[in-house]
Amino acid sequence: MAFIKVENFLQKLRKFSQAEDLGPKAVSVIKNKFPNAKLEAKIKNRVLYLSELSPALKNEIFLRKHEILSELKDTLGPKAPEEINFQKF
């Protein structure tokens, strides 16, 4: 029985496990539009989850949702979120 080196197997899987955190980049895009915004963001399954928002800021983000998503797509490329959700993560 031939033994396969574990190192070779792990190299194949490494490309899947290197998920970078895009939350801070998304926060910077939103802070460009709303400089005084205090928020936390996380991107999971191409959904941008925002928390720690005031109700007024939620409404403003909702009204400019398409504009923000298009700017995120320009900034983040193919990993950009397709939806914005205001639930806690």
TINU-260275 format. One record per residue: residue in three letters; z, y, x of N, C-alpha, C in turn. Coordinates in steps of 0.001 Angstrom, whole numbers, plus 500000, padded with zeros to 6 digits. Layout:
TINU-260275
+-------+--------+--------+--------+--------+--------+--------+--------+--------+--------+
! lomar !    npz !    npy !    npx !   capz !   capy !   capx !    cpz !    cpy !    cpx !
+-------+--------+--------+--------+--------+--------+--------+--------+--------+--------+
!   ALA !      Z !      Y !      X !      Z !      Y !      X !      Z !      Y !      X !
...
+-------+--------+--------+--------+--------+--------+--------+--------+--------+--------+
//
This chain:
TINU-260275
+-------+--------+--------+--------+--------+--------+--------+--------+--------+--------+
! lomar !    npz !    npy !    npx !   capz !   capy !   capx !    cpz !    cpy !    cpx !
+-------+--------+--------+--------+--------+--------+--------+--------+--------+--------+
!   MET ! 500000 ! 498824 ! 500847 ! 500000 ! 500000 ! 500000 ! 500000 ! 501241 ! 500895 !
!   ALA ! 499088 ! 502136 ! 500649 ! 498980 ! 503350 ! 501455 ! 499937 ! 504402 ! 500918 !
!   PHE ! 500617 ! 505028 ! 501838 ! 501549 ! 506090 ! 501459 ! 500858 ! 507441 ! 501579 !
!   ILE ! 501025 ! 508243 ! 500581 ! 500470 ! 509595 ! 500589 ! 501578 ! 510536 ! 501029 !
!   LYS ! 501237 ! 511396 ! 501942 ! 502238 ! 512357 ! 502395 ! 502621 ! 513283 ! 501243 !
!   VAL ! 503886 ! 513514 ! 501113 ! 504385 ! 514397 ! 500056 ! 503869 ! 515816 ! 500269 !
!   GLU ! 503706 ! 516182 ! 501508 ! 503236 ! 517528 ! 501829 ! 501857 ! 517791 ! 501217 !
!   ASN ! 500967 ! 516823 ! 501290 ! 499628 ! 516990 ! 500708 ! 499704 ! 517158 ! 499194 !
!   PHE ! 500568 ! 516387 ! 498570 ! 500732 ! 516480 ! 497126 ! 501298 ! 517840 ! 496725 !
!   LEU ! 502271 ! 518328 ! 497487 ! 502893 ! 519610 ! 497169 ! 501931 ! 520775 ! 497366 !
!   GLN ! 501036 ! 520670 ! 498325 ! 500060 ! 521741 ! 498532 ! 499130 ! 521882 ! 497335 !
!   LYS ! 498813 ! 520756 ! 496692 ! 497966 ! 520818 ! 495503 ! 498679 ! 521522 ! 494355 !
!   LEU ! 499990 ! 521337 ! 494267 ! 500760 ! 521927 ! 493174 ! 501244 ! 523339 ! 493463 !
!   ARG ! 501181 ! 523757 ! 494702 ! 501704 ! 525064 ! 495089 ! 501001 ! 526205 ! 494364 !
!   LYS ! 499708 ! 526055 ! 494124 ! 498973 ! 527134 ! 493460 ! 499452 ! 527351 ! 492027 !
!   PHE ! 500012 ! 526317 ! 491399 ! 500524 ! 526455 ! 490041 ! 501907 ! 527084 ! 490007 !
!   SER ! 502680 ! 526891 ! 491051 ! 504064 ! 527355 ! 491041 ! 504231 ! 528777 ! 491556 !
!   GLN ! 503203 ! 529386 ! 492062 ! 503322 ! 530728 ! 492616 ! 503034 ! 531775 ! 491548 !
!   ALA ! 503892 ! 531847 ! 490587 ! 503745 ! 532844 ! 489528 ! 504473 ! 534111 ! 489949 !
!   GLU ! 503746 ! 535188 ! 490049 ! 504376 ! 536443 ! 490424 ! 504907 ! 537140 ! 489179 !
!   ASP ! 505935 ! 537908 ! 489375 ! 506536 ! 538624 ! 488256 ! 505758 ! 539918 ! 488031 !
!   LEU ! 505097 ! 540010 ! 486915 ! 504280 ! 541179 ! 486593 ! 505036 ! 542208 ! 485770 !
!   GLY ! 506284 ! 541917 ! 485426 ! 507091 ! 542827 ! 484620 ! 507232 ! 544216 ! 485221 !
!   PRO ! 507588 ! 544334 ! 486522 ! 507715 ! 545675 ! 487110 ! 506412 ! 546474 ! 487100 !
!   LYS ! 505287 ! 545798 ! 487271 ! 504005 ! 546512 ! 487217 ! 503736 ! 547019 ! 485802 !
!   ALA ! 504095 ! 546214 ! 484814 ! 503918 ! 546633 ! 483422 ! 504823 ! 547811 ! 483097 !
!   VAL ! 506046 ! 547789 ! 483620 ! 506979 ! 548902 ! 483398 ! 506412 ! 550183 ! 484004 !
!   SER ! 505813 ! 550092 ! 485186 ! 505263 ! 551300 ! 485812 ! 504104 ! 551871 ! 484994 !
!   VAL ! 503299 ! 551011 ! 484384 ! 502202 ! 551491 ! 483535 ! 502759 ! 552220 ! 482317 !
!   ILE ! 503790 ! 551662 ! 481707 ! 504387 ! 552292 ! 480525 ! 505105 ! 553576 ! 480905 !
!   LYS ! 505751 ! 553599 ! 482078 ! 506454 ! 554814 ! 482505 ! 505486 ! 555933 ! 482865 !
!   ASN ! 504242 ! 555606 ! 483184 ! 503243 ! 556656 ! 483392 ! 502980 ! 557404 ! 482087 !
!   LYS ! 503030 ! 556692 ! 480980 ! 502809 ! 557317 ! 479670 ! 504077 ! 557945 ! 479110 !
!   PHE ! 505219 ! 557312 ! 479366 ! 506513 ! 557778 ! 478860 ! 507477 ! 557888 ! 480047 !
!   PRO ! 507505 ! 559025 ! 480742 ! 508284 ! 559150 ! 481982 ! 509788 ! 558923 ! 481820 !
!   ASN ! 510363 ! 559252 ! 480688 ! 511813 ! 559122 ! 480517 ! 512217 ! 557794 ! 479896 !
!   ALA ! 511308 ! 556857 ! 479817 ! 511580 ! 555571 ! 479157 ! 512497 ! 554711 ! 480014 !
!   LYS ! 513498 ! 554139 ! 479357 ! 514376 ! 553163 ! 480002 ! 514122 ! 551840 ! 479311 !
!   LEU ! 513525 ! 550905 ! 480039 ! 513171 ! 549637 ! 479423 ! 513137 ! 548531 ! 480458 !
!   GLU ! 513155 ! 547317 ! 479964 ! 512985 ! 546134 ! 480789 ! 511798 ! 545371 ! 480233 !
!   ALA ! 511022 ! 544755 ! 481120 ! 509827 ! 544050 ! 480670 ! 509694 ! 542714 ! 481380 !
!   LYS ! 509101 ! 541774 ! 480660 ! 508803 ! 540465 ! 481216 ! 507516 ! 539983 ! 480562 !
!   ILE ! 506652 ! 539372 ! 481360 ! 505410 ! 538825 ! 480830 ! 505513 ! 537306 ! 480866 !
!   LYS ! 505318 ! 536709 ! 479692 ! 505380 ! 535253 ! 479583 ! 504306 ! 534812 ! 478601 !
!   ASN ! 503472 ! 533883 ! 479029 ! 502380 ! 533363 ! 478193 ! 501482 ! 534479 ! 477669 !
!   ARG ! 501184 ! 535425 ! 478535 ! 500306 ! 536559 ! 478230 ! 500814 ! 537426 ! 477089 !
!   VAL ! 502141 ! 537466 ! 476940 ! 502792 ! 538357 ! 475979 ! 503764 ! 539223 ! 476762 !
!   LEU ! 503707 ! 540526 ! 476556 ! 504619 ! 541463 ! 477203 ! 505839 ! 541628 ! 476313 !
!   TYR ! 506995 ! 541196 ! 476809 ! 508248 ! 541332 ! 476078 ! 508977 ! 542558 ! 476606 !
!   LEU ! 509321 ! 543472 ! 475717 ! 510037 ! 544687 ! 476078 ! 511405 ! 544665 ! 475421 !
!   SER ! 512415 ! 545076 ! 476175 ! 513756 ! 545166 ! 475601 ! 514418 ! 546441 ! 476095 !
!   GLU ! 515582 ! 546714 ! 475535 ! 516353 ! 547920 ! 475872 ! 515587 ! 549187 ! 475506 !
!   LEU ! 514935 ! 549185 ! 474352 ! 514151 ! 550342 ! 473913 ! 514842 ! 551072 ! 472776 !
!   SER ! 514647 ! 552370 ! 472748 ! 515114 ! 553147 ! 471603 ! 514105 ! 552968 ! 470463 !
!   PRO ! 514530 ! 553149 ! 469227 ! 513595 ! 553008 ! 468100 ! 512407 ! 553974 ! 468179 !
!   ALA ! 512642 ! 555180 ! 468655 ! 511545 ! 556148 ! 468769 ! 510505 ! 555682 ! 469791 !
!   LEU ! 510979 ! 555135 ! 470906 ! 510061 ! 554646 ! 471934 ! 509285 ! 553424 ! 471434 !
!   LYS ! 509937 ! 552566 ! 470667 ! 509234 ! 551419 ! 470077 ! 508068 ! 551893 ! 469211 !
!   ASN ! 508322 ! 552917 ! 468403 ! 507265 ! 553439 ! 467537 ! 506117 ! 554034 ! 468344 !
!   GLU ! 506441 ! 554780 ! 469392 ! 505401 ! 555385 ! 470227 ! 504569 ! 554311 ! 470925 !
!   ILE ! 505228 ! 553283 ! 471436 ! 504497 ! 552198 ! 472098 ! 503623 ! 551466 ! 471085 !
!   PHE ! 504151 ! 551248 ! 469881 ! 503366 ! 550578 ! 468844 ! 502130 ! 551396 ! 468479 !
!   LEU ! 502273 ! 552723 ! 468397 ! 501134 ! 553571 ! 468049 ! 500075 ! 553597 ! 469148 !
!   ARG ! 500493 ! 553461 ! 470393 ! 499563 ! 553484 ! 471526 ! 499332 ! 552086 ! 472101 !
!   LYS ! 499541 ! 551083 ! 471308 ! 499490 ! 549688 ! 471751 ! 498149 ! 549336 ! 472403 !
!   HIS ! 497047 ! 549667 ! 471753 ! 495724 ! 549311 ! 472282 ! 495440 ! 550045 ! 473588 !
!   GLU ! 495857 ! 551285 ! 473666 ! 495676 ! 552074 ! 474885 ! 496476 ! 551472 ! 476041 !
!   ILE ! 497714 ! 551080 ! 475780 ! 498576 ! 550488 ! 476810 ! 498024 ! 549141 ! 477256 !
!   LEU ! 497591 ! 548317 ! 476297 ! 497056 ! 547001 ! 476655 ! 495780 ! 547111 ! 477485 !
!   SER ! 494934 ! 548075 ! 477177 ! 493709 ! 548239 ! 477974 ! 494035 ! 548729 ! 479382 !
!   GLU ! 495032 ! 549596 ! 479508 ! 495435 ! 550054 ! 480839 ! 496088 ! 548921 ! 481634 !
!   LEU ! 496863 ! 548083 ! 480961 ! 497449 ! 546915 ! 481626 ! 496359 ! 545955 ! 482089 !
!   LYS ! 495315 ! 545813 ! 481296 ! 494213 ! 544928 ! 481677 ! 493500 ! 545463 ! 482910 !
!   ASP ! 493339 ! 546787 ! 482988 ! 492719 ! 547389 ! 484167 ! 493599 ! 547220 ! 485402 !
!   THR ! 494914 ! 547318 ! 485214 ! 495847 ! 547255 ! 486333 ! 496112 ! 545826 ! 486797 !
!   LEU ! 496371 ! 544929 ! 485862 ! 496804 ! 543576 ! 486207 ! 495672 ! 542564 ! 486270 !
!   GLY ! 494526 ! 542904 ! 485744 ! 493389 ! 541994 ! 485799 ! 493493 ! 540861 ! 484788 !
!   PRO ! 493097 ! 539659 ! 485197 ! 493045 ! 538545 ! 484238 ! 494412 ! 538050 ! 483766 !
!   LYS ! 495470 ! 538418 ! 484450 ! 496814 ! 537992 ! 484044 ! 497473 ! 538988 ! 483093 !
!   ALA ! 496729 ! 539961 ! 482648 ! 497279 ! 541002 ! 481778 ! 497672 ! 540427 ! 480421 !
!   PRO ! 498720 ! 540979 ! 479832 ! 499136 ! 540495 ! 478509 ! 498135 ! 540891 ! 477426 !
!   GLU ! 498107 ! 540087 ! 476378 ! 497230 ! 540364 ! 475245 ! 497998 ! 540884 ! 474043 !
!   GLU ! 499326 ! 540867 ! 474122 ! 500164 ! 541258 ! 472992 ! 501442 ! 541893 ! 473523 !
!   ILE ! 502046 ! 542763 ! 472719 ! 503329 ! 543381 ! 473049 ! 504336 ! 542950 ! 471996 !
!   ASN ! 505494 ! 542502 ! 472460 ! 506548 ! 542033 ! 471569 ! 507832 ! 542763 ! 471940 !
!   PHE ! 508617 ! 543157 ! 470954 ! 509824 ! 543935 ! 471200 ! 511098 ! 543106 ! 471112 !
!   GLN ! 510993 ! 541800 ! 471181 ! 512180 ! 540952 ! 471151 ! 512840 ! 540914 ! 472518 !
!   LYS ! 514125 ! 540590 ! 472517 ! 514813 ! 540405 ! 473793 ! 514344 ! 539110 ! 474417 !
!   PHE ! 514289 ! 539106 ! 475745 ! 513844 ! 537895 ! 476441 ! 514981 ! 537199 ! 477116 !
+-------+--------+--------+--------+--------+--------+--------+--------+--------+--------+
//
